[in-house]
Amino acid sequence: MKLKWMAEKTLSGGTHFDGKNHLFSEHNLEWDGKAGNTSEVLLEHIDPLHTKAMALIGPIPDDTKVKYRILGVEDNVALTDTFRFNHIMNSRLHGGHNTTFLLYGDNQMGESTFRHMLKTSKTTMSKRSKKSRSQLSFDYTIHVGDAVQRKWSLVDWEYNFFKPLEWAGMSQTIPIIHAPGNHDHDESTEPWNRNLYFDIYHGLDDLRFAFKRVLDWEGADKNTNEIQTHYPHEMTTINDSFRDYIKGTRGNYHQSYFSTRISGAHIIVLDSQCASRSQLRFLEKELESTYQDPDVNFVIVVVHIPPYVEYWDPVSWFEKGEKYWGREVKEEYDVLFRKYMVDLVVSGHQHNYQRSKIKDSNQEGYVAGENAINPVYAIIGGAGGTLDTEQVEEYSMYDVTSIQFHYVELSITSHTLYWTARDAFSGKIFDEFTLPNRQRRMRLNQAINIAKSFNS
């Protein structure tokens, strides 16, 4: 698991290079409360006052509460409090326990609403916890993209995303599964693309190597071998070997797609901003491997731009060509979603709430066969960005449309997926549904196909 954070000025102890462009910190991340369990911290200085850091921890036993803190190397003094988070993974695969997710997206430029939403989600969960006399809390967060408006702005990242999460007590204690939105990162593979978050969040194949950002500082010459990058105490030149390393990694520099399996739910995160042949191959391989895997109860795809957008600014949609953004999701990826019976496709981008019809195999007009189990498509872009109110397309596939700020609670057991959409301010439920696990639905679908073959 990756842990990352932002530090103002420099972290205690400073940093040094080992002569091979490996950037090491002189402090460690201690996890699980054991002195021997420390992880090297990789740093990336992004301006004279701010440093991004990342560390890997693991392997972590399933179904444990992980403790962690940052320590100084020389004096072993704690630089942070001790934080805890749940690590569920597959431990509840066959049990009746719930694994809970908080889902939201498109909070950009809506800090006040975002804070209200986070507070409401915690308050609602706390009330349910007291009522049921159980310790209910969110185990994970799924963010469907567009956490900020300006991908290159530290102010946006700090005040529109990280500060609200920290204020709500979630940033250090609830792991985030984040699908990149078009405002979150730049599709450019150039190392001076001004991305701040996703370049360190994804794409580090050699985890001992810390990317040093090449910022487009005034006077920097991108066409020379000595692109200057600004560090807190000096100007450092990037030599030919580092440039060669960057060239060799450009193929996966923005590999912001990945998968994870939690409590029998196989979650596939796609990057609608940077569609590629490699991502398409990755998606099909993932879906093929999970198609009839008895240990997979649900397949969930998270992708920022939905395959079917109905609401947008009409001028931008029709005249500025924004209707073609993420077209690969609809034209290439959605074919695979249907072919391999994905259970749920969750997106943002469109700033309101929509949820498609839920079709069971026994419904009239249902098309049996390989594509019989259609996904549920959900758009949940209501965590703070200005709401979209004008309709630009009509697909006749959505059962629920709601123009309001919102969030979603997703609860998964080995048997059932529970979806609950709530108002961001009141916590009132305005949409909910359940899905049985895919093994049960596939068996039902096979039985119906057999019955139809006898009747034909």
Backbone torsions as a table, in degrees:
resi	resn	phi	psi	omega
1	MET	NA	141.6	179.1
2	LYS	-96.7	135.0	170.6
3	LEU	-115.8	134.9	179.6
4	LYS	-141.1	155.1	-178.9
5	TRP	-157.5	167.8	177.6
6	MET	-116.3	134.9	178.3
7	ALA	-120.1	136.6	174.2
8	GLU	-83.1	144.5	-172.3
9	LYS	58.0	-137.7	180.0
10	THR	-117.7	147.7	177.6
11	LEU	-70.4	151.8	-178.1
12	SER	-55.1	132.8	179.8
13	GLY	101.8	-23.3	177.4
14	GLY	71.0	-165.8	-177.8
15	THR	-139.1	166.7	174.5
16	HIS	-152.2	161.1	175.9
17	PHE	-103.8	148.9	-178.4
18	ASP	-97.7	11.2	179.2
19	GLY	91.6	-7.7	-179.6
20	LYS	-119.3	24.2	-178.5
21	ASN	65.1	17.6	172.2
22	HIS	-88.4	124.1	-176.1
23	LEU	-102.7	117.1	-177.3
24	PHE	-117.3	151.1	173.5
25	SER	-100.0	157.1	176.9
26	GLU	-101.0	39.1	169.7
27	HIS	-147.7	163.0	-173.9
28	ASN	-125.9	162.0	171.0
29	LEU	-102.7	117.8	176.6
30	GLU	-96.8	129.7	-178.4
31	TRP	-129.8	156.4	-179.4
32	ASP	64.2	18.1	174.1
33	GLY	67.8	13.8	-177.8
34	LYS	-111.1	132.3	-175.9
35	ALA	-60.6	-31.9	-177.9
36	GLY	-78.5	-17.3	-177.7
37	ASN	-90.3	82.8	178.4
38	THR	-121.4	150.8	-179.7
39	SER	-126.1	139.8	177.4
40	GLU	-67.5	141.5	-178.9
41	VAL	-102.2	125.4	177.3
42	LEU	-97.5	130.6	-175.4
43	LEU	-114.0	150.7	173.4
44	GLU	-138.9	113.0	177.7
45	HIS	-80.4	126.3	-177.3
46	ILE	-111.4	-16.6	169.1
47	ASP	-164.7	178.1	-174.8
48	PRO	-61.2	-16.5	-174.6
49	LEU	-114.9	-10.4	-172.1
50	HIS	-130.2	140.3	179.0
51	THR	-132.8	131.8	171.6
52	LYS	-93.8	145.9	-179.7
53	ALA	-135.4	150.2	177.5
54	MET	-146.7	144.1	175.4
55	ALA	-143.1	152.8	175.4
56	LEU	-105.3	139.3	172.3
57	ILE	-124.9	149.5	178.7
58	GLY	139.3	172.6	-0.3
59	PRO	-70.5	146.3	-177.8
60	ILE	-109.8	128.1	176.4
61	PRO	-60.8	145.5	178.2
62	ASP	-64.7	152.1	174.5
63	ASP	55.9	52.6	178.2
64	THR	-130.2	158.1	170.7
65	LYS	-97.3	117.9	-176.4
66	VAL	-93.8	132.7	175.0
67	LYS	-107.4	144.1	178.3
68	TYR	-153.2	156.7	174.5
69	ARG	-160.6	163.1	179.6
70	ILE	-101.4	131.8	-178.1
71	LEU	-119.3	148.9	169.0
72	GLY	-75.9	141.7	-175.8
73	VAL	-72.8	-47.3	-172.9
74	GLU	-70.2	-45.6	-175.8
75	ASP	-103.9	-6.2	179.0
76	ASN	59.5	24.7	179.2
77	VAL	-84.3	137.7	179.3
78	ALA	-68.8	128.5	177.8
79	LEU	-95.5	-12.2	178.4
80	THR	-137.3	169.7	169.8
81	ASP	-68.5	171.2	173.3
82	THR	-90.5	125.1	-179.7
83	PHE	-112.2	159.0	-178.2
84	ARG	-134.6	147.2	171.6
85	PHE	-149.0	158.8	179.2
86	ASN	-83.5	141.1	173.3
87	HIS	-123.1	100.3	-171.8
88	ILE	-91.0	-60.1	-175.3
89	MET	51.2	-125.0	-172.0
90	ASN	-100.8	12.7	-174.9
91	SER	-66.0	-24.7	-177.7
92	ARG	-105.2	24.1	-173.8
93	LEU	-56.9	-45.9	-174.8
94	HIS	-109.9	7.0	-178.9
95	GLY	-94.2	-179.4	179.5
96	GLY	-99.5	8.1	-177.9
97	HIS	-73.3	151.8	175.6
98	ASN	-91.0	139.4	164.9
99	THR	-112.3	127.0	-170.6
100	THR	-111.7	141.3	179.2
101	PHE	-125.9	141.8	169.4
102	LEU	-102.3	122.5	-176.5
103	LEU	-114.2	134.4	174.8
104	TYR	-164.2	174.6	178.0
105	GLY	-172.3	168.3	174.6
106	ASP	57.6	49.2	177.0
107	ASN	-86.2	2.6	-173.7
108	GLN	-57.5	139.8	178.2
109	MET	62.6	14.2	-178.2
110	GLY	-129.2	52.4	-173.6
111	GLU	-57.3	-44.8	-177.2
112	SER	-63.0	-46.9	178.6
113	THR	-63.9	-40.6	179.8
114	PHE	-60.7	-44.0	177.7
115	ARG	-62.1	-44.0	177.4
116	HIS	-59.3	-43.1	-179.0
117	MET	-61.9	-45.2	179.5
118	LEU	-63.3	-43.1	178.8
119	LYS	-63.1	-44.2	-179.9
120	THR	-62.1	-42.0	-178.4
121	SER	-63.5	-39.4	178.4
122	LYS	-69.7	-42.2	-179.6
123	THR	-63.7	-44.7	179.9
124	THR	-63.0	-42.5	178.6
125	MET	-65.4	-39.5	179.9
126	SER	-64.1	-41.7	178.9
127	LYS	-63.3	-42.1	178.1
128	ARG	-64.9	-37.1	-179.9
129	SER	-62.0	-44.6	179.9
130	LYS	-67.1	-38.6	-178.2
131	LYS	-66.1	-39.2	-178.4
132	SER	-91.7	-1.7	-179.4
133	ARG	55.7	38.6	177.4
134	SER	-130.2	163.2	-179.1
135	GLN	-91.0	80.6	-179.6
136	LEU	-89.1	134.0	174.0
137	SER	-158.5	164.1	177.4
138	PHE	-76.4	132.5	177.6
139	ASP	-86.2	-33.1	-178.0
140	TYR	-145.6	158.2	170.7
141	THR	-114.6	138.6	170.4
142	ILE	-115.5	117.6	178.3
143	HIS	-105.2	124.7	-174.5
144	VAL	-91.4	13.4	170.5
145	GLY	109.3	163.6	-176.1
146	ASP	62.9	62.4	174.8
147	ALA	-75.2	-24.8	180.0
148	VAL	-134.3	167.6	175.3
149	GLN	-90.0	-38.9	-176.9
150	ARG	-116.6	109.6	-174.9
151	LYS	-61.1	-25.9	-174.7
152	TRP	-94.4	0.7	-172.8
153	SER	-99.2	117.5	174.2
154	LEU	-63.3	-34.7	178.9
155	VAL	-60.5	-45.4	179.2
156	ASP	-62.0	-48.1	-178.3
157	TRP	-62.2	-41.0	-176.0
158	GLU	-72.9	-49.1	-170.9
159	TYR	-92.9	-23.8	179.5
160	ASN	-95.1	-13.5	-177.1
161	PHE	-130.1	-64.6	-171.6
162	PHE	-70.1	-41.5	-179.5
163	LYS	-62.7	-46.8	175.6
164	PRO	-58.7	-40.6	178.3
165	LEU	-65.1	-40.9	178.2
166	GLU	-65.9	-42.2	177.9
167	TRP	-58.9	-36.8	-179.3
168	ALA	-84.4	-1.5	179.9
169	GLY	72.4	26.4	-176.2
170	MET	-109.2	-23.8	-171.1
171	SER	-66.3	-32.4	-177.5
172	GLN	-98.1	-5.5	-169.5
173	THR	-125.6	-10.1	-179.0
174	ILE	-127.7	112.5	178.8
175	PRO	-59.8	143.0	-177.8
176	ILE	-111.3	128.9	168.8
177	ILE	-101.0	113.0	-167.6
178	HIS	-119.4	118.5	172.5
179	ALA	-90.2	126.6	-175.7
180	PRO	-68.5	136.6	174.2
181	GLY	-100.0	172.4	-178.1
182	ASN	-67.9	-19.4	175.4
183	HIS	-91.6	-8.5	-174.6
184	ASP	-86.8	-32.2	-179.4
185	HIS	-153.6	161.0	-176.2
186	ASP	-92.5	138.5	179.4
187	GLU	-73.6	-11.3	179.9
188	SER	-63.8	139.6	176.3
189	THR	-93.7	3.2	178.5
190	GLU	-71.7	141.3	-177.1
191	PRO	-69.2	-10.1	177.5
192	TRP	-104.0	33.1	-174.4
193	ASN	-78.9	0.6	175.0
194	ARG	71.4	14.4	171.5
195	ASN	-68.2	147.5	-178.4
196	LEU	-118.5	-27.9	-169.0
197	TYR	-110.3	-52.7	-169.4
198	PHE	-76.9	-20.6	179.7
199	ASP	-67.4	-30.6	177.6
200	ILE	-93.9	-16.0	-179.1
201	TYR	-80.4	-32.4	-178.6
202	HIS	-128.2	167.3	165.2
203	GLY	82.5	10.8	177.8
204	LEU	-95.4	85.4	179.2
205	ASP	-69.0	-43.6	175.0
206	ASP	-93.0	97.4	-169.4
207	LEU	-74.1	-6.2	173.7
208	ARG	-90.2	-2.2	-178.2
209	PHE	-106.1	121.2	179.2
210	ALA	-97.3	123.6	175.7
211	PHE	-63.2	131.6	171.7
212	LYS	-99.8	120.3	-176.0
213	ARG	-67.1	136.6	173.8
214	VAL	-101.2	95.7	-178.9
215	LEU	-81.4	149.4	-179.5
216	ASP	-84.6	66.6	-179.2
217	TRP	-72.1	154.8	178.2
218	GLU	-58.3	126.6	178.8
219	GLY	95.9	-10.9	179.7
220	ALA	-71.6	142.2	-178.2
221	ASP	-114.0	105.6	-177.1
222	LYS	-68.2	-16.6	-174.7
223	ASN	-91.8	3.2	178.6
224	THR	-109.4	171.0	179.3
225	ASN	-82.8	-3.8	-178.9
226	GLU	-121.1	78.0	175.8
227	ILE	-83.3	123.7	-174.8
228	GLN	-86.1	137.7	175.2
229	THR	-122.2	139.9	-170.4
230	HIS	-92.2	122.6	178.7
231	TYR	-115.2	166.2	-174.4
232	PRO	-56.9	-34.4	-171.4
233	HIS	-116.8	-11.2	-176.7
234	GLU	-163.9	165.4	172.1
235	MET	-94.5	124.4	-176.0
236	THR	-113.5	137.1	177.1
237	THR	-93.3	145.0	178.2
238	ILE	-97.9	121.2	-172.3
239	ASN	-85.3	179.6	-175.2
240	ASP	-62.6	-36.8	-177.4
241	SER	-64.6	-37.3	178.5
242	PHE	-68.9	-40.4	178.3
243	ARG	-61.9	-39.0	176.9
244	ASP	-63.5	-38.2	178.8
245	TYR	-63.6	-44.9	178.7
246	ILE	-60.0	-44.3	179.3
247	LYS	-59.7	-38.2	-178.6
248	GLY	-72.1	-18.1	-177.6
249	THR	-107.1	3.3	-176.6
250	ARG	-62.4	-24.7	179.5
251	GLY	-64.5	-29.3	179.5
252	ASN	-124.4	17.2	179.8
253	TYR	-58.7	-33.5	177.7
254	HIS	-115.2	40.2	178.5
255	GLN	-79.2	77.6	-175.3
256	SER	-94.3	24.1	174.7
257	TYR	-113.8	144.4	-176.8
258	PHE	-165.5	176.1	176.4
259	SER	-140.5	157.4	175.7
260	THR	-150.0	154.7	179.7
261	ARG	-121.5	123.9	-176.8
262	ILE	-131.7	118.4	176.8
263	SER	51.8	42.0	177.3
264	GLY	83.2	-3.3	176.1
265	ALA	-97.6	120.8	178.0
266	HIS	-92.5	112.7	-173.9
267	ILE	-106.3	121.4	-179.5
268	ILE	-111.0	121.4	179.6
269	VAL	-105.2	125.2	-179.1
270	LEU	-114.2	159.6	-179.9
271	ASP	-111.4	101.3	-178.8
272	SER	-75.3	-15.8	179.5
273	GLN	-79.4	-31.4	-175.1
274	CYS	-124.4	64.7	177.9
275	ALA	-64.5	145.0	-177.8
276	SER	-156.9	163.8	175.3
277	ARG	-64.0	-37.8	-179.0
278	SER	-65.7	-36.6	177.4
279	GLN	-67.6	-38.7	178.2
280	LEU	-64.1	-43.1	177.3
281	ARG	-64.2	-40.7	177.3
282	PHE	-59.4	-45.9	-178.5
283	LEU	-61.5	-46.9	-178.2
284	GLU	-66.0	-37.9	177.8
285	LYS	-64.3	-41.7	178.5
286	GLU	-62.9	-45.4	-177.5
287	LEU	-69.7	-37.0	176.5
288	GLU	-62.6	-42.2	-176.3
289	SER	-70.5	-25.2	-177.9
290	THR	-100.5	-5.1	-170.3
291	TYR	-54.8	-49.6	-179.9
292	GLN	-125.0	29.8	177.4
293	ASP	-74.6	117.4	-177.0
294	PRO	-65.7	-16.5	179.0
295	ASP	-88.9	-0.4	178.5
296	VAL	-104.0	114.0	179.7
297	ASN	-89.5	-30.1	-179.4
298	PHE	-146.8	145.1	171.5
299	VAL	-116.8	121.2	-176.8
300	ILE	-121.4	127.8	175.8
301	VAL	-106.8	131.6	176.2
302	VAL	-116.1	118.9	-179.1
303	VAL	-146.7	133.9	-170.8
304	HIS	-61.6	-56.8	-178.1
305	ILE	-83.4	123.7	-178.7
306	PRO	-71.0	155.7	174.1
307	PRO	-67.3	-25.8	-175.5
308	TYR	-130.8	95.1	179.1
309	VAL	-94.3	130.8	178.7
310	GLU	-113.6	-24.0	-175.6
311	TYR	-119.9	131.6	179.3
312	TRP	-169.1	172.1	173.4
313	ASP	-70.6	121.4	-173.7
314	PRO	-58.8	-40.8	-179.1
315	VAL	-63.6	-46.4	179.4
316	SER	-65.7	-35.8	-176.7
317	TRP	-70.5	-50.0	-172.6
318	PHE	-92.1	-33.6	-172.9
319	GLU	-101.6	-26.9	-177.0
320	LYS	-102.5	1.6	174.4
321	GLY	79.2	13.9	-177.7
322	GLU	-73.9	-10.6	174.9
323	LYS	-66.9	-17.8	-178.8
324	TYR	-93.3	-4.1	176.8
325	TRP	-60.5	133.1	175.9
326	GLY	63.9	27.0	-175.7
327	ARG	-61.5	-25.2	179.3
328	GLU	-62.6	-29.4	-179.6
329	VAL	-61.5	-42.5	-179.8
330	LYS	-78.9	-44.0	-171.0
331	GLU	-81.9	-28.7	-175.3
332	GLU	-119.1	-45.7	-173.5
333	TYR	-76.4	-40.2	-175.9
334	ASP	-63.9	-29.0	175.1
335	VAL	-58.8	-40.3	179.6
336	LEU	-75.0	-35.6	176.7
337	PHE	-54.9	-44.2	-176.9
338	ARG	-76.6	-39.9	-178.0
339	LYS	-61.1	-42.5	-175.5
340	TYR	-101.2	16.3	170.4
341	MET	58.5	48.9	172.9
342	VAL	-59.9	139.5	-176.4
343	ASP	-80.6	-41.2	-170.8
344	LEU	-147.0	130.5	174.5
345	VAL	-117.0	116.2	-175.5
346	VAL	-113.2	130.4	-176.8
347	SER	-138.2	174.2	174.2
348	GLY	-130.4	-125.2	174.6
349	HIS	73.1	-57.6	175.5
350	GLN	-81.7	124.4	-170.6
351	HIS	-89.2	69.0	169.7
352	ASN	-168.9	-164.6	-176.9
353	TYR	-120.6	130.4	170.1
354	GLN	-141.1	145.8	178.2
355	ARG	-140.5	130.2	-174.1
356	SER	-75.8	170.9	175.5
357	LYS	-61.4	147.5	176.8
358	ILE	-107.0	112.5	-175.8
359	LYS	-103.7	128.5	172.6
360	ASP	-100.8	160.7	-174.8
361	SER	-66.7	-16.5	-178.0
362	ASN	-99.3	7.6	179.4
363	GLN	-76.7	147.3	177.9
364	GLU	-64.9	137.0	179.6
365	GLY	84.8	2.8	-179.5
366	TYR	-74.5	134.1	-178.8
367	VAL	-92.1	111.8	-179.4
368	ALA	-80.0	166.8	179.0
369	GLY	120.4	-161.0	-174.6
370	GLU	-60.4	-34.5	-176.6
371	ASN	-98.8	24.5	-170.0
372	ALA	-69.5	-37.7	-177.1
373	ILE	-92.8	100.6	-178.5
374	ASN	-81.1	146.9	177.2
375	PRO	-67.8	157.9	164.5
376	VAL	-89.8	125.5	178.6
377	TYR	-101.3	128.4	-179.6
378	ALA	-130.8	134.0	175.1
379	ILE	-113.1	122.8	-172.5
380	ILE	-130.4	44.3	-176.1
381	GLY	-86.7	55.4	-173.4
382	GLY	-127.6	39.9	-177.0
383	ALA	-99.2	8.3	176.1
384	GLY	156.0	-29.1	179.6
385	GLY	-66.1	153.2	-178.8
386	THR	-52.6	129.9	-173.9
387	LEU	-68.2	143.5	174.2
388	ASP	-89.9	124.3	-174.6
389	THR	-119.0	-11.8	-175.4
390	GLU	-104.0	129.7	-177.5
391	GLN	-88.1	133.1	-178.2
392	VAL	-117.7	-15.6	178.0
393	GLU	-141.2	161.4	177.0
394	GLU	-137.2	111.5	-179.3
395	TYR	-105.7	-8.4	178.7
396	SER	54.1	39.4	-177.8
397	MET	-124.1	-10.0	-175.9
398	TYR	-98.3	127.1	176.6
399	ASP	-81.7	-32.8	-174.8
400	VAL	-128.1	128.2	171.5
401	THR	-131.3	127.5	-178.1
402	SER	-139.7	122.6	179.7
403	ILE	-92.9	83.5	-179.0
404	GLN	-158.6	158.3	173.8
405	PHE	-74.5	143.0	-170.1
406	HIS	-162.2	174.7	168.8
407	TYR	-148.7	171.9	-177.5
408	VAL	-130.1	137.7	168.9
409	GLU	-100.3	126.5	177.7
410	LEU	-118.6	123.9	-179.9
411	SER	-123.2	132.9	-174.5
412	ILE	-126.9	130.2	167.5
413	THR	-116.7	-179.4	178.3
414	SER	-68.2	-19.8	-175.4
415	HIS	-104.6	-31.4	-166.3
416	THR	-143.9	144.4	170.9
417	LEU	-106.6	126.2	-179.2
418	TYR	-111.5	125.3	-178.7
419	TRP	-117.8	126.3	-179.1
420	THR	-135.0	115.8	177.9
421	ALA	-98.2	131.0	-175.1
422	ARG	-127.6	149.9	174.0
423	ASP	-64.4	138.8	-174.6
424	ALA	-67.9	-23.6	-176.1
425	PHE	-102.0	-41.5	-176.3
426	SER	-97.6	-21.0	-175.0
427	GLY	77.4	4.9	-178.4
428	LYS	-69.0	136.5	178.6
429	ILE	-73.6	129.8	175.4
430	PHE	-122.4	-7.4	173.7
431	ASP	-159.5	142.4	176.2
432	GLU	-158.3	151.7	175.5
433	PHE	-158.8	168.2	175.5
434	THR	-129.9	152.5	173.9
435	LEU	-129.6	131.1	171.4
436	PRO	-72.0	159.5	-177.2
437	ASN	-65.4	158.9	-170.7
438	ARG	-66.1	-30.3	179.2
439	GLN	-63.2	-42.7	179.6
440	ARG	-65.1	-43.1	-178.6
441	ARG	-71.0	-34.7	178.5
442	MET	-68.1	-37.4	176.2
443	ARG	-64.5	-40.8	178.0
444	LEU	-63.7	-41.5	179.8
445	ASN	-64.7	-40.7	178.1
446	GLN	-63.8	-40.2	179.0
447	ALA	-63.3	-39.7	179.7
448	ILE	-67.5	-39.1	178.2
449	ASN	-64.7	-39.2	178.4
450	ILE	-64.0	-44.0	179.5
451	ALA	-61.5	-40.2	-179.9
452	LYS	-66.5	-37.1	179.6
453	SER	-65.1	-34.3	177.5
454	PHE	-70.4	-33.4	-177.0
455	ASN	-82.1	-14.3	-176.5
456	SER	-87.0	NA	NA
